[in-house]
Amino acid sequence: MKSLSLVLALLAPVQAGLRFPCSTLTIERLDPVVQPGMTPSTHVHHIVGGNAFNATMTGDVGERATCTTCQMADDFSNYWTAHLYFKHPTNGSYHRIPVLPVQPLLGGSNGAQGGLTVYYTQFDLLRDNLRSQPVKSFPPGFRMTVGDPGITGTAQVGLRYQCLSSNGGRGRETPSFPTSPCPGGIFTTHHFPACWDGKNLDSPDHQSHMYNTITYDGFTNAPKCPSSHPVRMPQVAFETTWDTSKFNSMWTPGAPNPFVWSFEGNSAGTHADYMFGWKGDSLQKAMDKSECFYDGCGSIKKQPMATANRCTIEKAVKEETDGWLSALPAFLSTAREENPPEC
């Protein structure tokens, strides 16, 4: 994928899509898509978006939320990924990796706290194709995932890593973790499929109701949707900057990569979840306009990130997920259950 700075320089007069930051909402073991109602879920997630987020989410999320950590004030969707941890190479303890706002920030985006950057593109990053390929917004109640924590081979297209330099420059995209320390941290991208079957808001595997026509990485032209999944939806993607730099000195030269996802999985198992929650037809209005790009347009309201940062929820899972831990939270809980303290 081209670096964002280069893409910004190449933007054509006709532009299509949205790009905006969302601050962190919560970091805990909840997953209302894959493990609805389960408190806690099996591993820690980094979650942004609307304050309707909880263990069980059905129906119109946008109508229930009252605030959002996203810059787009009408976007009460939720976006989340597994959280990244550092595994100490000598004592085996774990430490959660801090999250930084994705750089460069756009006008009015200053003040984001952690979080991630969200994209909704109509065709690709540089242009629209609305006359021949109209884009339909997601309906209320829609959700999907990309990636699978159970995968141990090569990650699928759209799930990629980049090594950041000290000045924020991005290295080439790779399907797995960098093999040497990154001065500026590790950058991850999750691209979701954009073709819908037109019927199901979800599917048993949370992916079969969608179809991915992209065969290589980057913000590229999405080919025509197949007859089985004929409805072209916005191309959703989000990016995260993991500040691994503080742990580089503990990475023994020549040793394997010491970073793991919160499910104790390897890089191929990276995954992300999306739950639609835009108010009314606000996203559809944006997707109908070719000039809606980056910082929005007249049909979408923005809020200061200082306002977004005041959106919070009470933690549902009361456990420690940060600091040096002898095991990842899910495995700490198991150990405690198997070895209860003596009275």
Summary of the structure (lengths in Angstrom):
residues: 343
radius of gyration: 19.5
end to end distance: 57.2
largest distance: 71.0
contacts: 1151
relative contact order: 0.25
helix: 12%
strand: 25%
